[in-house]
Amino acid sequence: MSKSKYNVVNPDEICDAYGADTLRMYEMFLGPIEQAKPWNTNGISGVSGFLNKFWRLFHDKDVFTITNEMPSKKSFIILNKTIEKITKDIESFSLNTSVSAFMIATNELTSQKCHHRDILEPLTILLAPFAPHICEELWFLLGHKSSITTAKYPIPNQLYLKDETKEYPISFNGKMRFTLLFSTSMSSNEIENAVL
């Protein structure tokens, strides 16, 4: 973009149309921070859609809906894997893959119809550096009086990061024929006997 060529995109116009959080996340989503990226506003609606979907995790038919019930184990696994991924991505400045991880987690939690405080509160803290305005709003809706910037950063619980099952390839005469799913707690002898 160049001012002399009159092809500059004014960020104020994008903020007016989509919001500042969408612009921030879109710039992060374009690609690795150290590489040049082509500017194209066609994909900005996807980031805007993600933020709307994240907002809907907290709302049911435009009514703020958060439950204090115990979430499912699957929800805890999604949350903790997301925390681990985002933490690693931030340390390596891989912000584009962080945005992608947020999108995946939000889609999975939406499919579970998750409205649980124990899942959404840490996820909001995790998203706050990327989309501070929407997260601050949700933080106050969750009943907090101080800013989300003072909240303790979530740490992944290793209990939920272990895979319970693993898919093993089964080979005959040096060629893989199919795969079987076994518990990771099984010993190699138990797996061998089950395969035979």
N, C-alpha and C positions, 0 to 999 in steps of 0.2 A: 504494500500500500504506500501511496505517496501523496502528500498534500498537493504537489505541483501537478499531478495527473488527475486530481479531483476524484480519487477512488478510495478515500478514507472512510471507514465505517466508524461513526461516532458512537462510543460506548454508551452515551446517555440515551440514545434512541433504543438500544438493545435493553438497557435497564428499564426504560419506560414500558417496553413491550413485554419483557419476560421477567424482569427483576434482577437485582444485582447478584443474588446467589446463583442464578442460572448462568449469567455471564462468567462468574468466577469458575464454576465447575466446568463449563464448556471449554474455557481456556486450558484447564488442567487436563481435560479429557482428550484434547487434540493429539497428544503424543508426549514422548519423553521430553523432559524439561530442557535438556541440553541440545536437542535437535531443532532445526528450523521446521516450521509447520505451515502448510498452506492455510490461509484463512478462508473459511467457507461457512456462511451462516445457515446452510441447509440443515446441519445436524443439531442446531441449537434447540429445536423443538423436542428432540429426544431427551435432552437433559432437563428441559422444562417438564416434560411428561414424567420423568423419574421423580422430580421433586414433588409434583402433584400426587404421585402414587405413594411417596413416603408420607406426605401429609395425611392421606386417606388411611394409613395404618392407625392413626390416632383418632379417626372420625368414622362414624357409621351413619350414613345418610345426613351428613353435615352436622352431626351432634358429636361433641367430644366424648369419646368412649375409651376408657382405659380400665382394665380389670386388674385387681390385685390377686387374682387366682394364680395358682402354680402353673407355669407354662409347661408344654410337653418337652420331653428330652430332645426331640428333633429341633425344636426352636432354640434350645440352649446350645446345641451343636452348631447351628447356623450362626448364632451370635458369637460364640467363642472362636470359630474358624474365621469369621469376619474380623474380629478384634485382632487376632494373630496376623492375618494378611495385611490389614491396614497399617498396623504398627511396623511391620517389616517394610512395607512400601514407603511409608513416610521417612523411615531411616535411610532408604536408598533413593529418595526423591522420585519414586515411580508413581507420581500422582495420577497418571492416566489409568493405571491398573487399579488404583484405589477406588476411583470413581466407578470403574467397572464392577469391582467387588461389592460396592454399595448397591448397585443396580441389581446384581444377582441376589444378594441377601434380601432386598426389598421385594423382589418378585417371589422368592420362596416364602417369605413371611406373609405376603399377600395371599398366596395360594392356601396357606394354613389358616387364614383369617385371624392372624395374631393381633390381639389388642392388649397384650400383657405388659404391665409396667416393668417387670424384671427383665424383659427383653428390649423394650423400646427406649427405656431411659438410658441404658449404657450405649445403645446405638445412636441416640441423639447426641450424646457427649462425643462419640467417635466422629460423627458427621460435622460437628460444630466448626472445626478449622476449615472445612471445605464450603459450608453453607451457613455462615454465622447468623444470618437474619432469621431464617425459618427455624433454626434450632433454638435460638433465644426465645422466639415466640412460643414454640412447643414446650420449652423448659418452664416458662411461666404458667402455661396451661396445665402442666403436670403438678403445679402447686408449689414450686420453689420461689423463694423471695429474692435470692441472690442470683447474680449472672451465671450463665453456664460456663463462663470462662474460669470460674472458681471451683468448678466441679472436679472431682478426682478422676483422672484418666483411667478407663477400664483396663484391667489386666486379664488375659485369657485364663480360664480354668483348664488346666491340663487334663482333667478327668474327661472333659467333653471333646478333647482333640484326638483321642485315640480312636482309631477305626475298630469297630466291633467285628467286622467281617472283611474278608479279603477274597478276591477272585483269583483262583489258581488256574493256569493253563494246563490242560491234560494232553500229553503227547503219546502217540503210539508209533513205533518204528521211526522215530526222529521227526515226526510231523505232528504239529498241534492239531487236535481234532475238535476239542471243545473246552469250555471253561466251567469250573464249579465254584460255588461260593461256600466258604467255610469260616467258622468263627476264628478269630485271631488267638483265642485262648487254647485252641487245639494244638497238640504236639505234632511233630512231623510224622511220627508213627501212626497216630490216630488218623491223620489226613491220608496217609498211604493206604491204611486198611479200608477207609471209606471209599477211596477211589477204586481199589481192587474189588 
